[in-house]
């Protein structure tokens, strides 16, 4: 469940207690992407000397989830919010007003706007754009003040999450300087709202929880065989009775935007379209015996593409953003013994479009490419599940479609090295670690987070073995995924409780894949302290 937003309790007043200011600054981008060894620990560079006062021991790193990558210790009281503390923004940093106001509200102190910082204040400031890694920040606690700086708004926002969590964990922000950045650009949660309905409030709680964990991507799978869960104006006949209105989606998107989270909509096709096809049975794929292929649309029919493209266009306009998920997995026409014999209409269409040597998987790949061509003019980056990218064939999936790797078992799935060796970019949704499937069907078990924390990294795309480190730059990140196969198996509250620790473990390993400094038991205890759940 999302972290408590209760009041922060300041500790006993320190004897020398001038209020402290926190500062965040940007440092050069020195990437260690893909580095697996070692642990982020406090360090004191040779060029930095501790404060000469002997009143305080050297500080230790703030305790947060995910852990900060680097902390330079110093001597001093640290920072706590006091009665005269406030949040201000630096010169030329007016874009940070939302972040500053949110932090002030969370810490129950005043927001004073773009004015000079005083003793006891927190100052947020933007550095030079492009100078420093994306989403990086520096947080400096010195002389009774905190300064958080970064090259972009997201980085500064993540600095405020570090401050907030440190106060929750220990009541103070330690003296010294935090230098922090994510290891991967895509870090998130994937949510199946098609099979199981979740309320707006529940989804917003997950967004707030994600933001505190520095996660930046929410996948929304809102169409499947069971239901179509968002209001449609172009095709209202396909919408399920229990659904989100467009106004509610805009409300979700507005909160996500303020929290620096990209929402990735998914209309899966050409499979998983049962809800759409119940309203359009004429487009249902059938074999020579007239038997319907569950959830499969007949991609030999021009009206099939027309329908799906109308839906993509409508919802691309609604969601906006940066990404669109095309699906592309588990097209059942390809799973039968002899697809060309069972579905001759698909075989004829493939040969007509791509030549005599073409087959049904070429037609399916062409479908994927055609849908990608629909989303690109909306400024969206296309994504698709890995089992929609086939090994052989006349037609190859477009190189720019990001591969969302989840399985090595389904038809069309290949070892991850094959996608990487083709130069493709991959996102990790390894079902061995990152799948929370309601009801635990098909030998799935609910992950506790321990295996993620101890064994998984972004390079572990399939099973338990990492791919070679030379592919690290092509692995963009990962998402922890909740699927509603047996939707009544858990209530929404049980789902929130069940994914709480796995989501925190995923956030830790996407921010820093190195071996964590804390044991799993210590990590659990810290999460309980920060979340105030005991």
GUPAMAR-118333 format. One record per residue (C-alpha): residue number from 1; residue in three letters; y negated, x, z. Coordinates in nm, 3 decimals. Example, Ala and Ser with C-alpha at 12.3 -4.5 7.8 and 13.67 -1.06 7.14 Angstrom:
BEGIN
PT  num  residu  north  east  up
PT  1  Ala  0.450  1.230  0.780
PT  2  Ser  0.106  1.367  0.714
//
This chain:
BEGIN
PT  num  residu  north  east  up
PT  1  Unk  0.000  0.000  0.000
PT  2  Unk  -0.358  0.114  -0.045
PT  3  Unk  -0.511  0.334  0.224
PT  4  Unk  -0.693  0.161  0.505
PT  5  Unk  -1.067  0.134  0.455
PT  6  Unk  -1.137  0.112  0.828
PT  7  Unk  -1.422  0.287  1.001
PT  8  Unk  -1.399  0.663  1.043
PT  9  Unk  -1.418  0.772  1.404
PT  10  Unk  -1.625  1.078  1.469
PT  11  Unk  -1.485  1.317  1.728
PT  12  Unk  -1.657  1.444  2.038
PT  13  Unk  -1.991  1.607  1.972
PT  14  Unk  -1.977  1.982  1.930
PT  15  Unk  -2.199  2.190  2.152
PT  16  Unk  -2.392  2.356  1.874
PT  17  Unk  -2.373  2.043  1.672
PT  18  Unk  -2.631  2.046  1.407
PT  19  Unk  -2.509  1.803  1.145
PT  20  Unk  -2.320  1.968  0.860
PT  21  Unk  -2.378  1.931  0.487
PT  22  Unk  -2.098  1.949  0.229
PT  23  Unk  -2.155  2.114  -0.107
PT  24  Unk  -1.937  2.102  -0.418
PT  25  Unk  -1.988  2.366  -0.688
PT  26  Unk  -1.819  2.470  -1.011
PT  27  Unk  -1.628  2.792  -1.060
PT  28  Unk  -1.492  2.962  -1.374
PT  29  Unk  -1.189  2.796  -1.528
PT  30  Unk  -0.894  3.024  -1.454
PT  31  Unk  -0.590  2.823  -1.559
PT  32  Unk  -0.244  2.870  -1.418
PT  33  Unk  -0.099  2.573  -1.604
PT  34  Unk  0.277  2.561  -1.577
PT  35  Unk  0.290  2.810  -1.290
PT  36  Unk  0.580  2.703  -1.069
PT  37  Unk  0.594  2.961  -0.792
PT  38  Unk  0.388  3.000  -0.478
PT  39  Unk  0.189  2.769  -0.258
PT  40  Unk  -0.182  2.691  -0.242
PT  41  Unk  -0.303  2.868  0.071
PT  42  Unk  -0.636  2.949  0.232
PT  43  Unk  -0.771  3.283  0.118
PT  44  Unk  -1.076  3.500  0.176
PT  45  Unk  -1.185  3.697  -0.131
PT  46  Unk  -1.308  4.050  -0.069
PT  47  Unk  -1.658  3.958  -0.182
PT  48  Unk  -1.690  3.678  0.075
PT  49  Unk  -1.754  3.754  0.442
PT  50  Unk  -1.708  3.498  0.719
PT  51  Unk  -2.015  3.384  0.907
PT  52  Unk  -2.101  3.641  1.174
PT  53  Unk  -2.094  3.389  1.457
PT  54  Unk  -1.799  3.430  1.693
PT  55  Unk  -1.826  3.078  1.832
PT  56  Unk  -1.570  2.936  1.591
PT  57  Unk  -1.236  3.058  1.454
PT  58  Unk  -1.189  3.090  1.080
PT  59  Unk  -1.142  2.746  0.932
PT  60  Unk  -0.822  2.624  0.769
PT  61  Unk  -0.786  2.424  0.450
PT  62  Unk  -0.854  2.050  0.468
PT  63  Unk  -0.540  1.840  0.489
PT  64  Unk  -0.527  1.610  0.187
PT  65  Unk  -0.291  1.450  -0.066
PT  66  Unk  -0.275  1.611  -0.310
PT  67  Unk  -0.336  1.941  -0.133
PT  68  Unk  -0.639  2.139  -0.246
PT  69  Unk  -0.552  2.436  -0.466
PT  70  Unk  -0.785  2.687  -0.302
PT  71  Unk  -0.988  2.704  0.019
PT  72  Unk  -1.212  2.994  0.121
PT  73  Unk  -1.232  2.987  0.503
PT  74  Unk  -1.546  3.043  0.708
PT  75  Unk  -1.659  3.024  1.070
PT  76  Unk  -1.847  2.715  1.172
PT  77  Unk  -1.816  2.365  1.316
PT  78  Unk  -1.734  2.190  0.991
PT  79  Unk  -1.888  1.853  0.912
PT  80  Unk  -1.864  1.505  1.056
PT  81  Unk  -2.078  1.203  0.972
PT  82  Unk  -2.350  1.156  1.233
PT  83  Unk  -2.605  0.883  1.303
PT  84  Unk  -2.861  1.050  1.076
PT  85  Unk  -2.619  1.153  0.801
PT  86  Unk  -2.661  1.023  0.448
PT  87  Unk  -2.538  1.076  0.094
PT  88  Unk  -2.784  1.205  -0.166
PT  89  Unk  -2.760  1.311  -0.528
PT  90  Unk  -2.904  1.630  -0.676
PT  91  Unk  -3.171  1.668  -0.942
PT  92  Unk  -3.053  1.549  -1.282
PT  93  Unk  -2.742  1.389  -1.128
PT  94  Unk  -2.841  1.024  -1.147
PT  95  Unk  -2.508  0.946  -1.316
PT  96  Unk  -2.344  1.003  -0.977
PT  97  Unk  -2.517  0.708  -0.808
PT  98  Unk  -2.200  0.494  -0.810
PT  99  Unk  -1.989  0.772  -0.662
PT  100  Unk  -2.251  0.842  -0.396
PT  101  Unk  -2.289  0.477  -0.297
PT  102  Unk  -1.911  0.433  -0.271
PT  103  Unk  -1.880  0.740  -0.047
PT  104  Unk  -2.167  0.624  0.174
PT  105  Unk  -2.001  0.285  0.215
PT  106  Unk  -1.664  0.442  0.299
PT  107  Unk  -1.814  0.683  0.553
PT  108  Unk  -2.046  0.414  0.693
PT  109  Unk  -2.356  0.624  0.642
PT  110  Unk  -2.672  0.567  0.437
PT  111  Unk  -2.726  0.636  0.068
PT  112  Unk  -3.074  0.781  0.009
PT  113  Unk  -3.065  0.842  -0.366
PT  114  Unk  -3.205  1.141  -0.556
PT  115  Unk  -3.391  1.310  -0.270
PT  116  Unk  -3.362  1.654  -0.106
PT  117  Unk  -3.065  1.690  0.127
PT  118  Unk  -3.129  1.723  0.501
PT  119  Unk  -2.915  1.862  0.781
PT  120  Unk  -2.614  1.634  0.821
PT  121  Unk  -2.615  1.511  0.461
PT  122  Unk  -2.361  1.512  0.181
PT  123  Unk  -2.506  1.606  -0.157
PT  124  Unk  -2.338  1.528  -0.490
PT  125  Unk  -2.449  1.720  -0.797
PT  126  Unk  -2.343  1.771  -1.157
PT  127  Unk  -2.311  2.125  -1.284
PT  128  Unk  -2.340  2.240  -1.644
PT  129  Unk  -2.116  2.021  -1.864
PT  130  Unk  -1.821  2.214  -1.999
PT  131  Unk  -1.870  2.495  -1.748
PT  132  Unk  -1.556  2.467  -1.541
PT  133  Unk  -1.228  2.288  -1.597
PT  134  Unk  -1.239  1.913  -1.666
PT  135  Unk  -1.213  1.710  -1.343
PT  136  Unk  -1.267  2.022  -1.132
PT  137  Unk  -1.498  2.041  -0.835
PT  138  Unk  -1.627  2.272  -0.564
PT  139  Unk  -1.690  2.144  -0.215
PT  140  Unk  -1.889  2.368  0.018
PT  141  Unk  -1.937  2.301  0.389
PT  142  Unk  -2.204  2.521  0.541
PT  143  Unk  -2.511  2.501  0.766
PT  144  Unk  -2.441  2.142  0.866
PT  145  Unk  -2.421  2.013  0.509
PT  146  Unk  -2.164  1.934  0.245
PT  147  Unk  -2.232  1.992  -0.124
PT  148  Unk  -1.989  1.868  -0.392
PT  149  Unk  -2.045  1.979  -0.749
PT  150  Unk  -1.847  1.965  -1.071
PT  151  Unk  -1.890  1.975  -1.449
PT  152  Unk  -1.823  1.601  -1.482
PT  153  Unk  -1.841  1.281  -1.280
PT  154  Unk  -1.466  1.263  -1.231
PT  155  Unk  -1.454  1.606  -1.071
PT  156  Unk  -1.732  1.523  -0.826
PT  157  Unk  -1.559  1.194  -0.748
PT  158  Unk  -1.238  1.382  -0.664
PT  159  Unk  -1.440  1.601  -0.431
PT  160  Unk  -1.546  1.288  -0.245
PT  161  Unk  -1.178  1.191  -0.214
PT  162  Unk  -1.107  1.529  -0.054
PT  163  Unk  -1.389  1.477  0.194
PT  164  Unk  -1.274  1.124  0.276
PT  165  Unk  -0.912  1.225  0.328
PT  166  Unk  -0.999  1.526  0.542
PT  167  Unk  -1.204  1.304  0.771
PT  168  Unk  -0.917  1.059  0.794
PT  169  Unk  -0.665  1.333  0.867
PT  170  Unk  -0.860  1.538  1.121
PT  171  Unk  -1.199  1.380  1.181
PT  172  Unk  -1.383  1.670  1.019
PT  173  Unk  -1.438  1.860  0.697
PT  174  Unk  -1.362  2.227  0.768
PT  175  Unk  -1.626  2.493  0.719
PT  176  Unk  -1.584  2.693  0.399
PT  177  Unk  -1.542  2.625  0.030
PT  178  Unk  -1.283  2.424  -0.162
PT  179  Unk  -1.223  2.508  -0.528
PT  180  Unk  -0.998  2.254  -0.685
PT  181  Unk  -0.880  2.118  -1.019
PT  182  Unk  -0.581  1.927  -1.161
PT  183  Unk  -0.291  2.100  -1.333
PT  184  Unk  -0.244  1.813  -1.586
PT  185  Unk  -0.498  1.585  -1.756
PT  186  Unk  -0.286  1.265  -1.743
PT  187  Unk  -0.171  1.154  -1.397
PT  188  Unk  -0.081  0.799  -1.314
PT  189  Unk  0.116  0.485  -1.248
PT  190  Unk  0.287  0.264  -1.507
PT  191  Unk  0.314  -0.103  -1.412
PT  192  Unk  0.534  -0.368  -1.573
PT  193  Unk  0.338  -0.691  -1.530
PT  194  Unk  0.537  -0.869  -1.803
PT  195  Unk  0.863  -0.911  -1.613
PT  196  Unk  0.691  -0.956  -1.276
PT  197  Unk  0.348  -1.107  -1.224
PT  198  Unk  0.106  -0.923  -0.996
PT  199  Unk  -0.224  -1.067  -0.880
PT  200  Unk  -0.563  -0.918  -0.958
PT  201  Unk  -0.606  -0.825  -0.595
PT  202  Unk  -0.271  -0.644  -0.584
PT  203  Unk  -0.355  -0.445  -0.899
PT  204  Unk  -0.700  -0.358  -0.761
PT  205  Unk  -0.539  -0.232  -0.440
PT  206  Unk  -0.320  -0.002  -0.650
PT  207  Unk  -0.628  0.126  -0.836
PT  208  Unk  -0.798  0.217  -0.509
PT  209  Unk  -0.481  0.381  -0.385
PT  210  Unk  -0.451  0.580  -0.709
PT  211  Unk  -0.812  0.693  -0.697
PT  212  Unk  -0.772  0.839  -0.348
PT  213  Unk  -0.471  1.033  -0.481
PT  214  Unk  -0.676  1.164  -0.775
PT  215  Unk  -0.461  0.974  -1.027
PT  216  Unk  -0.645  0.879  -1.345
PT  217  Unk  -0.422  0.656  -1.558
PT  218  Unk  -0.277  0.306  -1.515
PT  219  Unk  -0.030  0.189  -1.780
PT  220  Unk  -0.010  -0.191  -1.817
PT  221  Unk  0.305  -0.319  -1.990
PT  222  Unk  0.201  -0.683  -2.031
PT  223  Unk  0.434  -0.814  -2.304
PT  224  Unk  0.814  -0.825  -2.300
PT  225  Unk  1.107  -1.061  -2.347
PT  226  Unk  1.031  -1.242  -2.022
PT  227  Unk  0.658  -1.310  -2.051
PT  228  Unk  0.323  -1.238  -2.214
PT  229  Unk  0.083  -1.201  -1.923
PT  230  Unk  -0.274  -1.192  -2.058
PT  231  Unk  -0.480  -1.474  -2.206
PT  232  Unk  -0.492  -1.462  -2.586
PT  233  Unk  -0.751  -1.636  -2.800
PT  234  Unk  -0.589  -1.548  -3.133
PT  235  Unk  -0.243  -1.667  -3.026
PT  236  Unk  -0.264  -1.883  -2.713
PT  237  Unk  0.083  -2.021  -2.789
PT  238  Unk  0.251  -1.698  -2.674
PT  239  Unk  0.088  -1.678  -2.329
PT  240  Unk  0.303  -1.742  -2.022
PT  241  Unk  0.189  -1.999  -1.763
PT  242  Unk  0.138  -1.731  -1.498
PT  243  Unk  -0.100  -1.478  -1.653
PT  244  Unk  -0.423  -1.286  -1.614
PT  245  Unk  -0.734  -1.432  -1.772
PT  246  Unk  -0.957  -1.208  -1.982
PT  247  Unk  -1.221  -1.233  -1.712
PT  248  Unk  -0.968  -1.099  -1.461
PT  249  Unk  -0.873  -0.815  -1.695
PT  250  Unk  -1.241  -0.724  -1.731
PT  251  Unk  -1.267  -0.723  -1.352
PT  252  Unk  -0.973  -0.481  -1.332
PT  253  Unk  -1.122  -0.262  -1.605
PT  254  Unk  -1.460  -0.250  -1.434
PT  255  Unk  -1.305  -0.127  -1.109
PT  256  Unk  -1.086  0.121  -1.294
PT  257  Unk  -1.392  0.260  -1.471
PT  258  Unk  -1.580  0.312  -1.144
PT  259  Unk  -1.273  0.494  -1.006
PT  260  Unk  -1.233  0.716  -1.316
PT  261  Unk  -0.900  0.558  -1.413
PT  262  Unk  -0.805  0.495  -1.777
PT  263  Unk  -0.607  0.175  -1.832
PT  264  Unk  -0.341  0.210  -2.103
PT  265  Unk  -0.240  -0.131  -2.248
PT  266  Unk  0.102  -0.174  -2.407
PT  267  Unk  0.234  -0.439  -2.645
PT  268  Unk  0.583  -0.309  -2.714
PT  269  Unk  0.713  -0.360  -3.068
PT  270  Unk  0.925  -0.405  -3.275
PT  271  Unk  1.154  -0.471  -2.976
PT  272  Unk  1.081  -0.632  -2.640
PT  273  Unk  0.896  -0.922  -2.807
PT  274  Unk  1.099  -1.214  -2.669
PT  275  Unk  0.800  -1.399  -2.524
PT  276  Unk  0.608  -1.375  -2.851
PT  277  Unk  0.911  -1.478  -3.057
PT  278  Unk  0.979  -1.791  -2.853
PT  279  Unk  0.657  -1.925  -3.004
PT  280  Unk  0.738  -1.776  -3.348
PT  281  Unk  1.113  -1.820  -3.401
PT  282  Unk  1.070  -1.784  -3.777
PT  283  Unk  0.999  -1.411  -3.720
PT  284  Unk  1.306  -1.353  -3.503
PT  285  Unk  1.542  -1.086  -3.641
PT  286  Unk  1.886  -1.230  -3.720
PT  287  Unk  2.203  -1.071  -3.852
PT  288  Unk  2.412  -1.197  -4.144
PT  289  Unk  2.586  -1.444  -3.912
PT  290  Unk  2.255  -1.591  -3.804
PT  291  Unk  2.275  -1.443  -3.454
PT  292  Unk  1.939  -1.351  -3.305
PT  293  Unk  1.873  -0.992  -3.199
PT  294  Unk  1.726  -1.020  -2.849
PT  295  Unk  1.355  -0.947  -2.840
PT  296  Unk  1.351  -0.804  -3.196
PT  297  Unk  1.102  -0.904  -3.462
PT  298  Unk  1.203  -0.895  -3.828
PT  299  Unk  1.001  -0.602  -3.960
PT  300  Unk  1.096  -0.682  -4.319
PT  301  Unk  0.865  -0.986  -4.307
PT  302  Unk  0.491  -0.932  -4.377
PT  303  Unk  0.401  -1.206  -4.129
PT  304  Unk  0.555  -0.999  -3.849
PT  305  Unk  0.309  -0.716  -3.902
PT  306  Unk  0.023  -0.964  -3.940
PT  307  Unk  0.099  -1.127  -3.603
PT  308  Unk  0.134  -0.801  -3.409
PT  309  Unk  -0.174  -0.647  -3.571
PT  310  Unk  -0.380  -0.953  -3.476
PT  311  Unk  -0.270  -0.910  -3.116
PT  312  Unk  -0.337  -0.536  -3.118
PT  313  Unk  -0.684  -0.594  -3.258
PT  314  Unk  -0.767  -0.860  -3.001
PT  315  Unk  -0.653  -0.659  -2.703
PT  316  Unk  -0.787  -0.327  -2.827
PT  317  Unk  -1.129  -0.492  -2.820
PT  318  Unk  -1.065  -0.631  -2.471
PT  319  Unk  -0.941  -0.308  -2.315
PT  320  Unk  -1.142  -0.046  -2.502
PT  321  Unk  -1.081  0.287  -2.332
PT  322  Unk  -0.900  0.589  -2.472
PT  323  Unk  -0.532  0.501  -2.522
PT  324  Unk  -0.298  0.240  -2.667
PT  325  Unk  0.078  0.226  -2.607
PT  326  Unk  0.276  0.107  -2.912
PT  327  Unk  0.616  0.087  -2.740
PT  328  Unk  0.864  0.155  -3.018
PT  329  Unk  1.176  0.171  -2.799
PT  330  Unk  1.508  -0.011  -2.803
PT  331  Unk  1.488  -0.187  -3.139
PT  332  Unk  1.829  -0.348  -3.124
PT  333  Unk  1.885  -0.355  -3.499
PT  334  Unk  1.949  0.018  -3.472
PT  335  Unk  2.202  -0.006  -3.189
PT  336  Unk  2.478  -0.193  -3.376
PT  337  Unk  2.770  -0.015  -3.542
PT  338  Unk  2.644  -0.054  -3.899
PT  339  Unk  2.276  -0.161  -3.909
PT  340  Unk  2.259  -0.182  -4.291
PT  341  Unk  2.555  -0.422  -4.304
PT  342  Unk  2.440  -0.633  -4.009
PT  343  Unk  2.077  -0.652  -4.122
PT  344  Unk  2.071  -0.617  -4.501
PT  345  Unk  1.717  -0.757  -4.521
PT  346  Unk  1.592  -0.455  -4.326
PT  347  Unk  1.789  -0.214  -4.545
PT  348  Unk  1.645  -0.369  -4.862
PT  349  Unk  1.292  -0.352  -4.723
PT  350  Unk  1.338  0.015  -4.628
PT  351  Unk  1.459  0.108  -4.977
PT  352  Unk  1.189  -0.095  -5.146
PT  353  Unk  0.916  0.075  -4.944
PT  354  Unk  1.052  0.430  -4.907
PT  355  Unk  1.313  0.478  -5.180
PT  356  Unk  1.688  0.450  -5.233
PT  357  Unk  1.773  0.710  -4.967
PT  358  Unk  1.579  0.533  -4.693
PT  359  Unk  1.740  0.348  -4.405
PT  360  Unk  1.642  0.107  -4.128
PT  361  Unk  1.520  0.381  -3.894
PT  362  Unk  1.276  0.483  -4.170
PT  363  Unk  1.149  0.127  -4.177
PT  364  Unk  1.115  0.133  -3.796
PT  365  Unk  0.927  0.464  -3.809
PT  366  Unk  0.701  0.325  -4.078
PT  367  Unk  0.632  0.026  -3.853
PT  368  Unk  0.531  0.263  -3.572
PT  369  Unk  0.300  0.460  -3.802
PT  370  Unk  0.144  0.143  -3.941
PT  371  Unk  0.065  0.015  -3.590
PT  372  Unk  -0.084  0.354  -3.499
PT  373  Unk  -0.309  0.317  -3.801
PT  374  Unk  -0.431  -0.015  -3.657
PT  375  Unk  -0.534  0.130  -3.320
PT  376  Unk  -0.705  0.449  -3.439
PT  377  Unk  -1.015  0.274  -3.583
PT  378  Unk  -1.071  0.135  -3.233
PT  379  Unk  -1.104  0.494  -3.109
PT  380  Unk  -0.768  0.480  -2.930
PT  381  Unk  -0.508  0.753  -2.895
PT  382  Unk  -0.162  0.607  -2.983
PT  383  Unk  0.140  0.659  -2.759
PT  384  Unk  0.506  0.555  -2.797
PT  385  Unk  0.835  0.585  -2.608
PT  386  Unk  1.046  0.887  -2.703
PT  387  Unk  1.345  0.687  -2.835
PT  388  Unk  1.118  0.554  -3.111
PT  389  Unk  1.093  0.903  -3.266
PT  390  Unk  1.408  0.966  -3.474
PT  391  Unk  1.566  1.300  -3.554
PT  392  Unk  1.640  1.260  -3.924
PT  393  Unk  1.501  1.041  -4.194
PT  394  Unk  1.265  1.024  -4.483
PT  395  Unk  0.976  0.891  -4.275
PT  396  Unk  0.853  1.095  -3.979
PT  397  Unk  0.647  0.961  -3.692
PT  398  Unk  0.283  1.068  -3.713
PT  399  Unk  0.225  1.395  -3.530
PT  400  Unk  -0.070  1.266  -3.328
PT  401  Unk  0.129  0.992  -3.152
PT  402  Unk  0.190  1.107  -2.795
PT  403  Unk  0.557  1.103  -2.691
PT  404  Unk  0.616  0.921  -2.363
PT  405  Unk  0.946  1.076  -2.259
PT  406  Unk  1.162  0.858  -2.036
PT  407  Unk  1.525  0.883  -2.148
PT  408  Unk  1.789  1.097  -2.310
PT  409  Unk  2.045  0.816  -2.322
PT  410  Unk  1.910  0.542  -2.554
PT  411  Unk  1.964  0.529  -2.931
PT  412  Unk  1.716  0.760  -3.098
PT  413  Unk  1.655  0.967  -2.785
PT  414  Unk  1.671  1.343  -2.817
PT  415  Unk  1.645  1.639  -2.580
PT  416  Unk  1.281  1.700  -2.490
PT  417  Unk  1.282  2.044  -2.652
PT  418  Unk  1.324  1.880  -2.993
PT  419  Unk  0.995  1.689  -2.963
PT  420  Unk  0.819  1.993  -2.820
PT  421  Unk  0.950  2.229  -3.088
PT  422  Unk  0.800  1.994  -3.348
PT  423  Unk  0.462  2.057  -3.187
PT  424  Unk  0.438  1.711  -3.033
PT  425  Unk  0.247  1.637  -2.713
PT  426  Unk  0.455  1.477  -2.439
PT  427  Unk  0.393  1.274  -2.122
PT  428  Unk  0.660  1.282  -1.850
PT  429  Unk  0.816  0.955  -1.728
PT  430  Unk  1.159  1.103  -1.649
PT  431  Unk  1.375  0.808  -1.542
PT  432  Unk  1.581  1.039  -1.321
PT  433  Unk  1.283  1.078  -1.085
PT  434  Unk  0.994  0.852  -1.182
PT  435  Unk  1.151  0.507  -1.235
PT  436  Unk  1.129  0.236  -0.969
PT  437  Unk  1.339  -0.045  -1.122
PT  438  Unk  1.344  -0.372  -0.928
PT  439  Unk  1.695  -0.473  -0.824
PT  440  Unk  1.831  -0.124  -0.904
PT  441  Unk  2.031  -0.227  -1.215
PT  442  Unk  2.214  0.014  -1.447
PT  443  Unk  2.270  0.273  -1.173
PT  444  Unk  1.900  0.309  -1.094
PT  445  Unk  1.815  0.365  -0.728
PT  446  Unk  1.477  0.332  -0.561
PT  447  Unk  1.324  0.680  -0.530
PT  448  Unk  1.197  0.780  -0.187
PT  449  Unk  0.967  1.050  -0.317
PT  450  Unk  1.160  1.334  -0.152
PT  451  Unk  1.334  1.442  -0.473
PT  452  Unk  1.006  1.424  -0.666
PT  453  Unk  0.836  1.637  -0.403
PT  454  Unk  1.111  1.896  -0.380
PT  455  Unk  1.270  1.908  -0.727
PT  456  Unk  1.045  1.759  -0.995
PT  457  Unk  0.759  1.917  -1.190
PT  458  Unk  0.591  1.808  -1.514
PT  459  Unk  0.827  2.045  -1.699
PT  460  Unk  1.133  1.849  -1.576
PT  461  Unk  1.135  1.595  -1.858
PT  462  Unk  1.502  1.502  -1.863
PT  463  Unk  1.758  1.522  -1.585
PT  464  Unk  1.680  1.796  -1.336
PT  465  Unk  1.624  2.100  -1.558
PT  466  Unk  1.277  2.213  -1.667
PT  467  Unk  1.199  2.290  -2.028
PT  468  Unk  1.090  2.648  -2.105
PT  469  Unk  0.746  2.735  -1.972
PT  470  Unk  0.622  2.816  -2.324
PT  471  Unk  0.596  2.439  -2.383
PT  472  Unk  0.380  2.378  -2.077
PT  473  Unk  0.054  2.326  -2.265
PT  474  Unk  0.212  2.043  -2.468
PT  475  Unk  0.310  1.847  -2.156
PT  476  Unk  0.002  1.639  -2.079
PT  477  Unk  0.113  1.502  -1.743
PT  478  Unk  0.317  1.211  -1.616
PT  479  Unk  0.325  0.863  -1.465
PT  480  Unk  0.538  0.703  -1.196
PT  481  Unk  0.673  0.377  -1.343
PT  482  Unk  0.751  0.040  -1.184
PT  483  Unk  0.977  -0.187  -1.391
PT  484  Unk  1.052  -0.552  -1.309
PT  485  Unk  1.406  -0.588  -1.447
PT  486  Unk  1.509  -0.816  -1.159
PT  487  Unk  1.166  -0.943  -1.055
PT  488  Unk  1.277  -1.145  -0.753
PT  489  Unk  1.449  -0.847  -0.594
PT  490  Unk  1.125  -0.750  -0.415
PT  491  Unk  0.799  -0.917  -0.330
PT  492  Unk  0.475  -0.758  -0.445
PT  493  Unk  0.418  -0.636  -0.089
PT  494  Unk  0.762  -0.475  -0.084
PT  495  Unk  0.691  -0.303  -0.415
PT  496  Unk  0.365  -0.164  -0.277
PT  497  Unk  0.544  -0.031  0.030
PT  498  Unk  0.836  0.102  -0.174
PT  499  Unk  0.625  0.306  -0.416
PT  500  Unk  0.386  0.439  -0.153
PT  501  Unk  0.553  0.775  -0.086
PT  502  Unk  0.692  0.831  -0.440
PT  503  Unk  0.341  0.781  -0.576
PT  504  Unk  0.202  1.036  -0.331
PT  505  Unk  0.472  1.287  -0.422
PT  506  Unk  0.400  1.235  -0.792
PT  507  Unk  0.028  1.283  -0.734
PT  508  Unk  0.093  1.610  -0.549
PT  509  Unk  0.311  1.758  -0.823
PT  510  Unk  0.082  1.653  -1.109
PT  511  Unk  -0.220  1.806  -0.935
PT  512  Unk  -0.034  2.125  -0.841
PT  513  Unk  0.330  2.174  -0.954
PT  514  Unk  0.388  2.478  -0.734
PT  515  Unk  0.613  2.455  -0.429
PT  516  Unk  0.414  2.263  -0.167
PT  517  Unk  0.320  2.435  0.159
PT  518  Unk  0.430  2.134  0.366
PT  519  Unk  0.789  2.023  0.416
PT  520  Unk  0.873  1.669  0.310
PT  521  Unk  0.864  1.557  0.674
PT  522  Unk  0.522  1.712  0.723
PT  523  Unk  0.400  1.554  0.399
PT  524  Unk  0.518  1.211  0.518
PT  525  Unk  0.344  1.258  0.851
PT  526  Unk  0.019  1.358  0.680
PT  527  Unk  0.039  1.054  0.452
PT  528  Unk  0.082  0.832  0.756
PT  529  Unk  -0.220  0.986  0.925
PT  530  Unk  -0.441  0.956  0.618
PT  531  Unk  -0.329  0.602  0.542
PT  532  Unk  -0.339  0.499  0.908
PT  533  Unk  0.008  0.344  0.871
PT  534  Unk  0.169  0.543  1.153
//
